[in-house]
Amino acid sequence: MTDTDEKARWLNSLRQKGRDSEKNWWTTCVLSVFLGWLGADRFYLEQPVMGIVKLCTVGAVGLWWLFDLVLLVTNNLRDAYGGVVRRPF
């Protein structure tokens, strides 16, 4: 494998990791604000294990719920496939 092939493969992997999520930001936001302490936002983002953990810990007594809201507003929350849930504005 040449250096050019390796560089192309590396750039392609960066593009894949940086892609946008197919999930709707507004739906994620509403679920996170009202039902985030139950893990509904994580279930919507197809992360059932994290959703169950969040449900069992009641959103880690609110801290995890707040942390997820901050991640969502700052465009850092990702779905199960690595896509970023981006704000529409």
C-alpha positions as CSV (number, residue, x, y, z in Angstrom):
1,M,0.0,0.0,0.0
2,T,1.4,3.4,-1.0
3,D,1.4,6.5,1.1
4,T,-1.2,8.0,-1.2
5,D,-3.6,5.1,-0.7
6,E,-3.0,5.3,3.1
7,K,-3.8,9.0,3.1
8,A,-6.9,8.5,1.0
9,R,-8.1,5.8,3.4
10,W,-7.4,8.0,6.4
11,L,-9.3,11.0,4.9
12,N,-12.2,8.8,4.1
13,S,-12.4,7.5,7.6
14,L,-12.4,11.1,8.9
15,R,-15.3,12.0,6.6
16,Q,-17.3,9.0,7.9
17,K,-16.7,9.9,11.5
18,G,-17.6,13.5,11.0
19,R,-20.8,12.9,9.1
20,D,-24.1,14.3,10.2
21,S,-26.7,12.1,11.9
22,E,-30.0,11.2,10.2
23,K,-31.8,11.9,13.5
24,N,-33.8,15.1,13.9
25,W,-32.3,17.7,16.3
26,W,-35.7,19.0,17.4
27,T,-37.0,15.6,18.3
28,T,-33.8,14.8,20.2
29,C,-34.0,18.1,22.0
30,V,-37.7,17.6,23.0
31,L,-37.0,14.1,24.2
32,S,-33.9,15.2,26.0
33,V,-35.5,18.1,27.8
34,F,-38.7,16.3,28.9
35,L,-37.7,12.6,29.1
36,G,-33.9,12.8,29.1
37,W,-33.8,11.7,32.7
38,L,-35.5,8.4,31.6
39,G,-33.1,7.9,28.7
40,A,-35.6,8.5,26.0
41,D,-33.1,10.6,24.0
42,R,-30.5,7.8,24.0
43,F,-33.2,5.2,22.9
44,Y,-34.1,7.6,20.0
45,L,-30.4,7.8,19.1
46,E,-30.4,4.0,18.9
47,Q,-28.2,3.6,22.0
48,P,-30.3,1.2,24.0
49,V,-27.6,0.2,26.5
50,M,-26.9,3.8,27.4
51,G,-30.7,4.4,27.5
52,I,-31.2,1.6,30.0
53,V,-28.3,2.7,32.2
54,K,-29.7,6.3,32.1
55,L,-33.1,5.0,33.0
56,C,-31.9,2.9,35.9
57,T,-29.8,5.7,37.4
58,V,-32.6,8.3,36.7
59,G,-30.2,10.3,34.5
60,A,-27.4,9.8,37.0
61,V,-29.4,11.9,39.4
62,G,-29.8,14.7,36.8
63,L,-26.1,15.2,36.0
64,W,-26.0,12.9,33.0
65,W,-29.3,14.5,31.8
66,L,-27.7,18.0,32.0
67,F,-24.5,16.8,30.3
68,D,-26.5,15.4,27.4
69,L,-28.3,18.7,27.0
70,V,-25.0,20.5,26.8
71,L,-23.7,18.0,24.2
72,L,-26.8,18.5,22.1
73,V,-26.7,22.3,22.2
74,T,-23.0,22.4,21.3
75,N,-23.3,19.9,18.4
76,N,-21.3,17.2,20.1
77,L,-24.0,14.5,20.7
78,R,-23.6,11.5,18.4
79,D,-26.0,8.7,17.4
80,A,-25.2,5.0,17.4
81,Y,-23.4,5.2,14.1
82,G,-21.1,8.1,15.0
83,G,-23.1,10.8,13.2
84,V,-23.4,14.2,14.9
85,V,-26.9,15.4,15.7
86,R,-26.5,19.0,14.4
87,R,-28.6,22.1,15.2
88,P,-30.7,23.3,12.3
89,F,-29.8,26.9,13.0
